Structure formats: structure tokens, C-alpha cells
Amino acid sequence: MWPVTKRGEAVNLRVTRIPSRPKEMSPQEIRRIRRALKASQPLFATYLNVSTNAVRSWEQGTRRPRQAALKLLVIARKNDLDWVI
């Protein structure tokens, strides 16, 4: 039974938890994930919807992945190839 306001309207008190931001990854960790997927840099870039240059820069440590790409990297690390197919 839902709580009711003074007007008799039902109130939904469901709480939605927002996931925490993914933690930074080292260039070696990003390379390890890509190699575990047996993907070239261009193919890995396609999986993540980023440029090949971005993947190369992440693996060299000159740039860091943004939050959306980090989230996909975390998923890839947890699930290996299942998310790609």
C-alpha cells in the first residue's frame, strides 16, 4: 500500500541509487583489457565508440578515458567478451 497525501493521491517513495563514478585506469590496465578481448586498437575503439587515436593515447598514458568510456572499460573488464557480441 502506497502512502497517501492530504489530497488522497498515492506517493511513490521508491529511491533510485545512482552508481558511483568509475575509478581511473592505468594505461597498462586498458591495454590488458583490450588484449584479453583479442582486439586491435581500431577494433577496440569501435567497441567503445571512440577514435583509434584515443585508445592509442590511453595506452600510452598521454590522455585518460572520459567517464562514459571508463564505464564501458569497467564492464569489459568484468564480463570479457559477453558485452561485445
Secondary structure, DSSP 8 states (H G I E B T S, - for coil): ---B-TTS-B----------------HHHHHHHHHHTT--HHHHHHHHTS-HHHHHHHHHTSS---HHHHHHHHHHHHHGGGGT-
